[in-house]
Amino acid sequence: MADRKPVILAVDDDPAALAMVEEHLRRRYSSDYEIVVQASCSAALAHLDELRGSETPVALVLAALWTSGLNGAELLARVGAIHPHSRRALLIEWGAWGQSKTTKAIVDCMGRGEIDYYIPKPWRNPDEHFHRVVTEFLLEWTRARSSLPTEIAVIGEPWQARVHDLRSLLARNGMAHSYHPTDSERGRELLEEAGHPGERRPVVVFLDGRSLADPTNAELAAGYGVNTELGDPDELFDVIVVGAGPAGLAASVYASSEGLSVLTIEKESIGGQAGSSSLIRNYLGFQRGVGGADLAQRAYQQAWVFGSRFLLMSEVASLRTEPDCHVLTLVGGAEVHGRTVVLATGAAYRRLGIPALEDLVGSGVYYVGSGPEAAASAGGDVFVLGGGNSAGQAAMHLSRYARKVTILVRGETLADSMSQYLRGQLEATENVELRRCTEVIDGGGEARLETLTLRDRKTGETETVPARALFVLIGARPNSDWLPDSIARDDYGYVPTDVDLSPADGWPLERQPRVWETSLPGVFAVGDLNQASIARVAAAVGDGSAVIKQVHETLLSSDRESAASGQS
């Protein structure tokens, strides 16, 4: 039933409460969604099975917590396996969050990943708090459904590496898009309408009818309205921020909000590594968690409305210092000038270096753990290599799509590398398995990944297993190779700053280096690039916001020196 509306299903055995929920849902959402209500969780479960059989999408399931028989928490725990895309929320009475029994049920269900959040039952007309949470859930569900009409459509071969690159770039830059295989009915229609019939290369079609065949990253970004061109090459910025991950975006927000002229340069996508995280549960202020791309886009828009300028899809090749400014040379030869520089280039995921698997990157082997890659794993056996939070977040996200998710770790335990809330969710997820003391040594496939070869690090025994996809999240290496020799780095490529600088690092001034200042005066390093980083999004945001005080001090000091020099 392809034309049937997506379903919002609500369950409560209290007739008056169910009638109130139904009234609110029908009045606000019935034009776009089919509203279904059930008086018992058992009946709701049977109906959800019917909807799966008819391939009817279920957008949201709301279940009262304390129903008789099968209760709401037990129902929602089962919904994830039947309709993995749907959002799930417990309905509770207003004020019930203060009751220990209800609190424990919510916390336990959230900890096991069985619900997305809770919603107090509506009690007045209109109840905008109720609708706010419902609307947020529906937006999240829509973003996760790549088959729904969106502003951008990508048409291409299912396992083509460039298709993966384009979709990943769109996802990490917060651009909703749909995907259609080249040989699908809708794919052929779109290609015909766009004037590319029979095209086998990837094609991107925009809402206004424009289309691009096999676009470069810069062409794609320009197509959806992102600035990829440098303005006045002689403009002098108060601060140039290199990198638009959490640390760089925070620096951009705080610098521009305080009146500084800011240029932020990003070589690929807004958000950095954090932008590829499917759900960050422990970031302050987001009680239901927040997607990395969503968080990054919010920060990007915040900086933009304060006046920050952004230059995206541009890579910095080198940095040199002149008497009155620092000069950054971009790949391609263009130069930008800044009185100070904040380095927030972060770190890149380490590569496996196995030739057979590197040849399949984008075709079943991925160095990210969310976005369009997850849908490609639907119904198959997928593997996540790594034991940190990024690996745990990826495994939880993939468990909604894959038949089975196997986490491979070289060590004996996850305890030293992964947050407790993630370990608890993974342990409670039936289709997630942990294999300890295991490493990947090979793999193969024709057009896409088909098999992996695993080795037990204790016994040395090897095993070849079928694999739909491999997600590699094995730590990171700082993006610091392009920096000049005047900026000290440790043996791993991280940049020491302020108190971590040693006499051998060559600090050239009589004054002490400021906080986050590198061995090159006026150049600061924050976030994962910094030697003292603790690799947490909140810590990176803290660095990026706090460094602007040091930038201000540097600019004021420079102004005073210039004034004194002029008077003399």
VEXDREN-2710 file (C-alpha; in Angstrom, 1 decimal):
% VEXDREN-2710
k/r/px/py/pz
1/MET/0.0/0.0/0.0
2/ALA/2.5/2.6/-1.2
3/ASP/-0.1/5.4/-1.1
4/ARG/-1.2/4.8/2.5
5/LYS/-0.3/7.6/4.9
6/PRO/2.3/6.9/7.6
7/VAL/0.8/5.9/10.9
8/ILE/0.8/7.5/14.3
9/LEU/-0.4/4.9/16.9
10/ALA/-1.4/5.7/20.4
11/VAL/-2.2/3.1/23.2
12/ASP/-3.9/3.6/26.5
13/ASP/-6.5/1.6/28.5
14/ASP/-7.8/4.7/30.1
15/PRO/-10.7/5.7/27.8
16/ALA/-10.8/9.4/28.7
17/ALA/-7.0/9.8/28.4
18/LEU/-7.0/7.9/25.1
19/ALA/-9.8/10.1/23.8
20/MET/-7.8/13.2/24.7
21/VAL/-4.7/11.9/22.9
22/GLU/-6.7/11.0/19.9
23/GLU/-8.3/14.4/19.7
24/HIS/-5.0/16.2/19.8
25/LEU/-3.4/13.9/17.2
26/ARG/-6.3/14.1/14.8
27/ARG/-6.7/17.8/15.0
28/ARG/-3.1/18.5/14.3
29/TYR/-1.7/15.6/12.2
30/SER/-4.6/13.8/10.4
31/SER/-4.1/15.5/7.0
32/ASP/-0.6/13.9/6.7
33/TYR/-0.7/10.9/9.0
34/GLU/-3.2/8.1/9.7
35/ILE/-4.1/8.3/13.4
36/VAL/-4.7/4.9/15.0
37/VAL/-5.6/4.3/18.7
38/GLN/-5.8/1.1/20.6
39/ALA/-7.2/0.3/24.1
40/SER/-4.6/-2.4/24.8
41/CYS/-0.9/-3.0/24.1
42/SER/-1.8/-6.5/22.9
43/ALA/-4.2/-5.2/20.3
44/ALA/-1.6/-2.5/19.3
45/LEU/1.1/-5.2/18.8
46/ALA/-1.2/-7.2/16.6
47/HIS/-2.0/-4.1/14.5
48/LEU/1.7/-3.2/14.2
49/ASP/2.3/-6.7/12.8
50/GLU/-0.4/-6.1/10.2
51/LEU/1.1/-2.8/9.3
52/ARG/4.5/-4.4/8.7
53/GLY/2.8/-7.0/6.5
54/SER/1.3/-4.3/4.4
55/GLU/4.6/-2.4/4.3
56/THR/2.8/0.6/5.9
57/PRO/5.3/3.0/7.5
58/VAL/4.8/3.7/11.2
59/ALA/6.2/7.1/12.2
60/LEU/5.4/7.2/15.9
61/VAL/4.1/4.9/18.7
62/LEU/2.9/6.4/21.9
63/ALA/2.1/3.9/24.7
64/ALA/0.8/4.6/28.2
65/LEU/3.2/3.2/30.7
66/TRP/1.0/1.4/33.2
67/THR/-1.5/-0.5/31.0
68/SER/-2.9/-3.8/32.2
69/GLY/-1.5/-7.0/30.8
70/LEU/1.3/-6.1/28.4
71/ASN/2.4/-2.6/29.5
72/GLY/3.6/0.3/27.4
73/ALA/7.3/-0.2/28.1
74/GLU/7.1/-3.9/27.1
75/LEU/5.3/-2.9/23.9
76/LEU/7.8/-0.3/22.9
77/ALA/10.7/-2.7/23.5
78/ARG/9.1/-4.9/20.8
79/VAL/8.4/-2.1/18.4
80/GLY/12.0/-1.6/17.5
81/ALA/12.2/-5.0/15.9
82/ILE/9.0/-4.7/14.0
83/HIS/9.3/-1.0/12.8
84/PRO/12.9/0.0/13.3
85/HIS/12.5/3.5/11.8
86/SER/9.6/4.5/14.1
87/ARG/10.0/6.7/17.1
88/ARG/8.8/5.4/20.5
89/ALA/7.6/7.3/23.5
90/LEU/6.0/6.5/26.8
91/LEU/2.8/8.3/27.7
92/ILE/2.7/9.3/31.4
93/GLU/0.4/11.3/33.6
94/TRP/1.4/14.9/34.2
95/GLY/3.7/15.0/37.2
96/ALA/4.3/11.2/37.2
97/TRP/8.0/11.8/36.5
98/GLY/8.3/12.5/40.2
99/GLN/7.1/9.0/41.2
100/SER/10.0/6.6/41.9
101/LYS/8.3/3.7/40.0
102/THR/7.7/5.8/36.9
103/THR/11.2/7.4/37.1
104/LYS/12.8/4.0/37.3
105/ALA/10.8/2.6/34.3
106/ILE/11.8/5.6/32.1
107/VAL/15.4/5.6/33.1
108/ASP/15.7/1.8/32.6
109/CYS/14.0/1.9/29.2
110/MET/16.1/4.8/28.0
111/GLY/19.2/3.0/29.3
112/ARG/18.4/-0.1/27.3
113/GLY/17.5/1.9/24.2
114/GLU/13.9/0.7/24.2
115/ILE/12.3/4.1/24.0
116/ASP/13.3/7.5/22.6
117/TYR/11.7/9.5/25.4
118/TYR/8.5/10.1/27.3
119/ILE/5.6/12.5/26.8
120/PRO/3.2/13.8/29.5
121/LYS/-0.4/13.1/28.3
122/PRO/-2.2/16.2/27.0
123/TRP/-4.4/17.8/29.5
124/ARG/-5.6/21.0/28.0
125/ASN/-6.4/22.5/24.5
126/PRO/-4.1/23.3/23.0
127/ASP/-1.2/21.5/24.7
128/GLU/1.8/22.8/22.9
129/HIS/4.3/21.0/25.0
130/PHE/2.8/17.7/23.9
131/HIS/2.8/18.8/20.2
132/ARG/6.4/20.1/20.5
133/VAL/7.7/16.6/21.4
134/VAL/5.5/14.9/18.8
135/THR/6.6/17.2/16.1
136/GLU/10.3/16.7/17.0
137/PHE/9.8/13.0/16.7
138/LEU/8.1/13.3/13.4
139/LEU/10.9/15.4/12.0
140/GLU/13.5/12.9/13.2
141/TRP/11.5/10.1/11.6
142/THR/11.2/12.0/8.3
143/ARG/15.0/12.6/8.2
144/ALA/15.7/8.9/8.7
145/ARG/13.4/7.9/5.8
146/SER/15.6/8.2/2.7
147/SER/12.7/7.2/0.4
148/LEU/10.5/10.1/1.2
149/PRO/10.4/13.2/-1.1
150/THR/13.0/15.7/-0.1
151/GLU/14.7/18.9/-1.4
152/ILE/17.5/16.8/-2.9
153/ALA/17.5/13.5/-4.7
154/VAL/20.5/11.3/-5.4
155/ILE/20.3/8.7/-8.2
156/GLY/23.0/6.1/-8.6
157/GLU/24.2/2.5/-8.4
158/PRO/23.5/1.1/-4.9
159/TRP/27.1/0.1/-4.1
160/GLN/28.9/2.8/-6.1
161/ALA/31.6/4.5/-3.9
162/ARG/30.9/7.9/-5.3
163/VAL/27.2/7.6/-4.5
164/HIS/28.2/6.8/-0.9
165/ASP/30.5/9.9/-0.8
166/LEU/27.8/12.2/-2.0
167/ARG/25.1/10.9/0.3
168/SER/27.5/11.0/3.3
169/LEU/28.5/14.6/2.5
170/LEU/24.8/15.6/2.3
171/ALA/24.0/13.8/5.5
172/ARG/26.9/15.2/7.5
173/ASN/26.0/18.7/6.3
174/GLY/22.5/18.3/7.5
175/MET/20.9/18.2/4.0
176/ALA/17.9/16.0/3.8
177/HIS/17.9/13.9/0.7
178/SER/16.3/10.9/-0.9
179/TYR/18.1/8.1/-2.7
180/HIS/16.9/6.1/-5.7
181/PRO/18.8/3.3/-7.4
182/THR/19.5/4.0/-11.1
183/ASP/17.4/1.0/-12.2
184/SER/14.4/1.7/-10.0
185/GLU/11.2/3.1/-11.4
186/ARG/11.6/6.4/-9.6
187/GLY/15.3/6.6/-10.4
188/ARG/14.6/6.3/-14.1
189/GLU/11.8/8.9/-13.9
190/LEU/14.1/11.4/-12.2
191/LEU/16.9/10.8/-14.7
192/GLU/14.5/11.3/-17.6
193/GLU/13.0/14.5/-16.1
194/ALA/16.5/15.9/-15.4
195/GLY/17.7/15.2/-18.9
196/HIS/20.1/12.4/-18.0
197/PRO/18.3/9.2/-19.4
198/GLY/20.5/6.1/-19.1
199/GLU/23.2/7.9/-17.0
200/ARG/25.2/5.4/-14.9
201/ARG/27.2/8.0/-13.0
202/PRO/25.6/9.5/-9.9
203/VAL/23.1/12.3/-10.6
204/VAL/21.9/14.9/-8.0
205/VAL/18.6/16.6/-8.6
206/PHE/17.5/19.7/-6.7
207/LEU/14.0/20.8/-5.7
208/ASP/14.1/23.6/-8.3
209/GLY/14.8/21.2/-11.1
210/ARG/18.6/21.8/-11.5
211/SER/20.7/18.7/-11.8
212/LEU/24.4/17.7/-11.6
213/ALA/26.0/14.6/-13.1
214/ASP/28.8/13.3/-10.9
215/PRO/29.4/16.6/-9.2
216/THR/32.5/17.5/-7.2
217/ASN/32.1/18.2/-3.5
218/ALA/32.3/21.9/-4.2
219/GLU/29.8/21.8/-7.0
220/LEU/27.4/19.8/-4.8
221/ALA/27.8/22.3/-1.9
222/ALA/27.3/25.3/-4.2
223/GLY/24.2/23.6/-5.6
224/TYR/22.4/23.6/-2.2
225/GLY/23.5/27.2/-1.4
226/VAL/26.8/26.9/0.5
227/ASN/29.5/29.4/-0.1
228/THR/32.6/27.8/-1.6
229/GLU/34.2/30.9/-3.0
230/LEU/36.6/33.3/-1.3
231/GLY/35.5/37.0/-1.3
232/ASP/38.0/39.8/-1.2
233/PRO/41.5/38.1/-1.0
234/ASP/43.0/41.2/0.7
235/GLU/40.5/41.2/3.6
236/LEU/42.1/41.0/7.0
237/PHE/40.1/39.0/9.6
238/ASP/40.5/39.3/13.3
239/VAL/40.5/35.5/13.5
240/ILE/40.5/32.7/11.1
241/VAL/39.2/29.4/12.4
242/VAL/40.4/26.3/10.6
243/GLY/38.0/23.5/11.0
244/ALA/34.2/23.4/11.6
245/GLY/33.9/20.7/14.1
246/PRO/32.5/21.4/17.6
247/ALA/35.6/23.3/18.7
248/GLY/35.8/25.4/15.6
249/LEU/32.1/26.1/15.5
250/ALA/32.1/27.2/19.2
251/ALA/35.1/29.5/18.4
252/SER/33.1/31.0/15.5
253/VAL/30.0/31.6/17.5
254/TYR/31.8/33.3/20.4
255/ALA/34.2/35.3/18.3
256/SER/31.5/36.7/16.0
257/SER/29.0/37.3/18.9
258/GLU/31.7/39.5/20.5
259/GLY/32.1/41.6/17.4
260/LEU/35.2/40.1/15.9
261/SER/35.4/39.5/12.1
262/VAL/35.6/35.7/11.6
263/LEU/36.3/33.4/8.7
264/THR/35.9/29.7/9.3
265/ILE/37.4/27.3/6.7
266/GLU/36.3/23.7/6.5
267/LYS/37.6/21.2/3.9
268/GLU/34.6/18.9/3.9
269/SER/31.6/18.9/6.2
270/ILE/30.2/20.9/9.1
271/GLY/30.6/19.0/12.4
272/GLY/33.8/17.0/11.9
273/GLN/33.9/13.6/13.5
274/ALA/31.0/14.5/15.8
275/GLY/28.9/15.3/12.7
276/SER/28.9/11.6/11.8
277/SER/27.6/10.5/15.2
278/SER/24.0/9.2/14.9
279/LEU/23.1/10.1/18.5
280/ILE/25.0/11.9/21.2
281/ARG/23.2/11.1/24.4
282/ASN/25.4/12.8/27.0
283/TYR/25.7/16.3/25.5
284/LEU/24.4/18.9/28.0
285/GLY/20.9/20.2/27.4
286/PHE/19.6/17.5/25.0
287/GLN/17.7/15.1/27.2
288/ARG/16.7/12.8/24.4
289/GLY/20.1/13.0/22.8
290/VAL/21.0/14.9/19.6
291/GLY/22.4/13.7/16.3
292/GLY/25.9/15.0/15.6
293/ALA/24.9/16.5/12.2
294/ASP/21.9/18.3/13.8
295/LEU/24.0/19.7/16.6
296/ALA/26.6/20.9/14.1
297/GLN/24.0/22.5/11.9
298/ARG/22.5/24.4/14.8
299/ALA/25.9/25.7/15.7
300/TYR/26.7/26.6/12.1
301/GLN/23.4/28.6/11.8
302/GLN/24.1/30.3/15.2
303/ALA/27.6/31.5/14.0
304/TRP/26.2/32.5/10.7
305/VAL/23.5/34.8/12.1
306/PHE/26.2/36.4/14.3
307/GLY/28.1/37.3/11.2
308/SER/30.7/34.6/10.9
309/ARG/31.8/34.0/7.3
310/PHE/32.3/30.4/6.1
311/LEU/34.4/29.0/3.3
312/LEU/33.5/25.3/2.9
313/MET/35.0/22.6/0.7
314/SER/38.3/24.4/1.0
315/GLU/41.4/22.9/2.4
316/VAL/44.3/24.8/3.9
317/ALA/47.7/23.8/2.5
318/SER/50.1/25.9/4.6
319/LEU/50.4/28.6/7.1
320/ARG/53.1/31.3/7.3
321/THR/53.5/34.4/9.5
322/GLU/54.2/37.9/8.2
323/PRO/54.9/41.0/10.4
324/ASP/51.3/42.0/10.8
325/CYS/49.3/38.9/10.2
326/HIS/49.2/35.2/9.5
327/VAL/48.7/34.0/6.0
328/LEU/46.9/30.7/5.1
329/THR/47.3/29.3/1.7
330/LEU/44.5/27.2/0.4
331/VAL/44.8/24.2/-1.9
332/GLY/44.6/25.9/-5.3
333/GLY/46.8/28.8/-4.3
334/ALA/44.3/31.4/-2.9
335/GLU/45.4/33.2/0.3
336/VAL/43.5/34.5/3.3
337/HIS/44.9/36.8/6.0
338/GLY/44.1/36.8/9.8
339/ARG/45.5/38.6/12.8
340/THR/45.0/35.5/14.8
341/VAL/44.3/31.8/13.9
342/VAL/42.4/29.2/15.8
343/LEU/43.4/25.6/14.7
344/ALA/40.4/23.3/15.2
345/THR/41.2/20.7/12.5
346/GLY/40.4/17.8/14.8
347/ALA/41.4/14.2/13.9
348/ALA/40.6/11.8/11.2
349/TYR/39.7/8.1/11.7
350/ARG/42.6/5.8/11.4
351/ARG/42.6/3.5/8.4
352/LEU/42.9/-0.2/8.4
353/GLY/45.5/-0.3/5.7
354/ILE/44.3/-3.7/4.3
355/PRO/44.4/-3.3/0.5
356/ALA/41.4/-5.6/-0.2
357/LEU/39.2/-3.6/2.2
358/GLU/40.6/-0.1/1.3
359/ASP/39.5/-0.9/-2.3
360/LEU/35.9/-1.4/-1.0
361/VAL/35.7/1.9/0.9
362/GLY/32.2/3.3/0.1
363/SER/31.1/-0.1/-1.2
364/GLY/30.5/-1.8/2.1
365/VAL/33.5/-0.5/4.1
366/TYR/32.9/2.7/5.9
367/TYR/34.9/5.0/8.2
368/VAL/31.7/6.6/9.6
369/GLY/28.9/5.0/11.5
370/SER/25.6/6.8/10.6
371/GLY/23.6/8.4/7.9
372/PRO/23.0/6.6/4.6
373/GLU/25.4/3.8/5.3
374/ALA/23.0/2.4/7.8
375/ALA/20.2/1.8/5.4
376/ALA/22.5/-0.1/3.1
377/SER/23.0/-2.7/5.8
378/ALA/19.2/-3.4/6.1
379/GLY/18.6/-7.1/6.8
380/GLY/22.2/-8.1/6.7
381/ASP/25.1/-9.0/9.1
382/VAL/27.3/-6.0/9.8
383/PHE/30.4/-5.5/11.8
384/VAL/31.7/-2.5/13.8
385/LEU/35.4/-2.5/14.5
386/GLY/36.3/-0.4/17.5
387/GLY/35.6/0.0/21.2
388/GLY/35.0/3.7/21.9
389/ASN/31.9/5.8/22.1
390/SER/31.8/6.3/18.3
391/ALA/31.7/2.6/17.8
392/GLY/29.0/2.1/20.4
393/GLN/26.8/4.9/18.9
394/ALA/27.2/3.4/15.5
395/ALA/26.3/-0.1/16.7
396/MET/23.1/1.1/18.4
397/HIS/22.1/3.1/15.2
398/LEU/22.9/0.1/12.9
399/SER/20.9/-2.3/15.2
400/ARG/17.7/-0.6/13.9
401/TYR/18.5/-1.7/10.4
402/ALA/20.7/-4.8/10.3
403/ARG/19.8/-8.4/11.1
404/LYS/22.8/-8.6/13.4
405/VAL/25.5/-6.2/14.5
406/THR/28.8/-7.6/15.7
407/ILE/31.2/-5.3/17.6
408/LEU/34.9/-6.4/17.2
409/VAL/37.4/-5.3/19.8
410/ARG/41.0/-6.2/20.2
411/GLY/40.9/-6.1/24.0
412/GLU/39.2/-8.0/26.7
413/THR/36.6/-5.3/27.6
414/LEU/34.8/-2.1/26.7
415/ALA/34.9/-0.7/30.1
416/ASP/38.0/1.5/29.6
417/SER/36.9/3.0/26.3
418/MET/33.1/3.3/26.2
419/SER/30.6/5.2/28.4
420/GLN/28.5/3.2/30.7
421/TYR/25.2/4.3/29.2
422/LEU/26.3/2.9/25.8
423/ARG/27.5/-0.4/27.3
424/GLY/24.2/-0.8/29.0
425/GLN/22.2/-0.2/25.8
426/LEU/24.4/-2.6/23.8
427/GLU/24.0/-5.3/26.3
428/ALA/20.2/-4.9/26.2
429/THR/20.0/-5.0/22.4
430/GLU/19.2/-8.5/21.2
431/ASN/20.8/-8.2/17.7
432/VAL/24.1/-6.8/19.0
433/GLU/26.9/-9.2/19.8
434/LEU/30.4/-8.4/21.2
435/ARG/33.4/-10.3/20.1
436/ARG/36.5/-9.6/22.2
437/CYS/40.1/-10.2/21.4
438/THR/39.3/-10.2/17.7
439/GLU/40.8/-8.3/14.7
440/VAL/40.1/-8.0/11.0
441/ILE/42.9/-9.2/8.8
442/ASP/41.3/-9.4/5.4
443/GLY/38.1/-9.3/3.4
444/GLY/36.7/-9.3/-0.1
445/GLY/33.9/-9.0/-2.6
446/GLU/33.3/-8.2/-6.2
447/ALA/31.4/-4.9/-6.5
448/ARG/30.9/-4.6/-2.7
449/LEU/32.0/-6.2/0.5
450/GLU/30.9/-9.8/0.9
451/THR/33.2/-11.4/3.4
452/LEU/35.6/-10.6/6.3
453/THR/38.4/-12.6/7.6
454/LEU/38.7/-12.4/11.4
455/ARG/41.5/-13.6/13.7
456/ASP/41.3/-14.5/17.4
457/ARG/44.2/-12.7/19.0
458/LYS/44.4/-15.3/21.8
459/THR/44.4/-18.5/19.8
460/GLY/45.5/-17.3/16.4
461/GLU/42.6/-19.0/14.7
462/THR/41.1/-17.4/11.6
463/GLU/37.5/-17.4/10.3
464/THR/35.9/-16.1/7.2
465/VAL/32.4/-14.7/7.7
466/PRO/29.7/-13.2/5.4
467/ALA/29.4/-9.4/5.9
468/ARG/27.1/-6.8/4.4
469/ALA/29.2/-4.0/5.8
470/LEU/32.1/-3.1/8.0
471/PHE/32.2/0.1/10.0
472/VAL/35.8/1.0/11.1
473/LEU/36.1/3.3/14.2
474/ILE/39.5/2.5/15.6
475/GLY/40.7/5.8/16.9
476/ALA/42.0/8.9/15.2
477/ARG/45.1/10.7/14.0
478/PRO/45.3/14.5/14.3
479/ASN/45.1/16.5/11.1
480/SER/48.4/18.3/11.7
481/ASP/50.6/17.2/8.8
482/TRP/50.2/20.6/7.0
483/LEU/51.4/22.8/9.9
484/PRO/54.7/24.6/9.7
485/ASP/57.8/23.6/11.7
486/SER/57.3/26.6/13.9
487/ILE/54.3/24.9/15.5
488/ALA/55.5/22.1/17.8
489/ARG/53.9/18.7/17.7
490/ASP/54.4/15.6/19.8
491/ASP/55.3/12.2/18.4
492/TYR/51.7/11.4/17.6
493/GLY/51.1/14.7/15.7
494/TYR/49.1/16.4/18.5
495/VAL/49.8/20.1/19.2
496/PRO/51.0/21.1/22.7
497/THR/49.9/24.5/24.0
498/ASP/50.6/26.9/26.9
499/VAL/51.9/25.0/29.9
500/ASP/52.5/21.8/27.8
501/LEU/55.1/23.6/25.7
502/SER/58.6/22.6/26.6
503/PRO/61.8/24.7/26.2
504/ALA/62.7/22.6/23.2
505/ASP/59.5/23.7/21.4
506/GLY/61.0/27.1/20.8
507/TRP/58.6/29.7/22.2
508/PRO/60.0/32.9/20.8
509/LEU/58.6/35.7/23.1
510/GLU/59.5/37.0/26.6
511/ARG/55.8/36.7/27.7
512/GLN/54.4/33.4/28.6
513/PRO/52.2/31.7/26.0
514/ARG/48.5/32.2/26.6
515/VAL/46.1/29.3/27.2
516/TRP/45.6/27.2/24.0
517/GLU/48.4/29.2/22.3
518/THR/50.8/27.1/20.3
519/SER/54.6/27.6/19.9
520/LEU/53.7/30.1/17.2
521/PRO/52.4/33.3/18.9
522/GLY/48.9/34.3/17.9
523/VAL/48.0/30.8/16.7
524/PHE/45.9/28.6/19.0
525/ALA/45.0/24.9/19.0
526/VAL/41.7/23.6/20.4
527/GLY/39.6/20.4/20.4
528/ASP/41.0/17.1/19.4
529/LEU/44.1/18.6/17.8
530/ASN/45.3/19.8/21.1
531/GLN/47.6/17.5/23.0
532/ALA/45.6/17.9/26.2
533/SER/42.2/17.0/24.5
534/ILE/39.9/14.5/26.3
535/ALA/38.0/13.7/23.0
536/ARG/34.5/14.7/24.1
537/VAL/32.2/17.0/22.2
538/ALA/31.4/19.2/25.3
539/ALA/35.2/19.6/26.0
540/ALA/35.8/20.7/22.4
541/VAL/33.0/23.2/22.6
542/GLY/34.4/24.5/25.9
543/ASP/37.9/24.9/24.3
544/GLY/36.4/26.7/21.3
545/SER/34.4/29.1/23.4
546/ALA/37.0/29.9/26.0
547/VAL/39.9/30.4/23.5
548/ILE/38.2/33.6/22.3
549/LYS/39.2/35.4/25.5
550/GLN/42.8/34.6/24.6
551/VAL/42.3/35.8/21.1
552/HIS/40.9/39.1/22.5
553/GLU/44.0/39.5/24.7
554/THR/46.3/38.9/21.7
555/LEU/44.4/41.4/19.6
556/LEU/44.4/44.1/22.3
557/SER/48.1/43.5/23.0
558/SER/48.8/43.9/19.3
559/ASP/46.8/47.1/19.1
560/ARG/48.6/48.5/22.1
561/GLU/52.0/47.7/20.6
562/SER/51.0/49.3/17.3
563/ALA/49.8/52.4/19.1
564/ALA/53.0/52.6/21.1
565/SER/55.1/52.2/18.0
566/GLY/53.2/54.9/16.2
567/GLN/53.7/57.4/19.1
568/SER/57.4/56.7/19.2
END
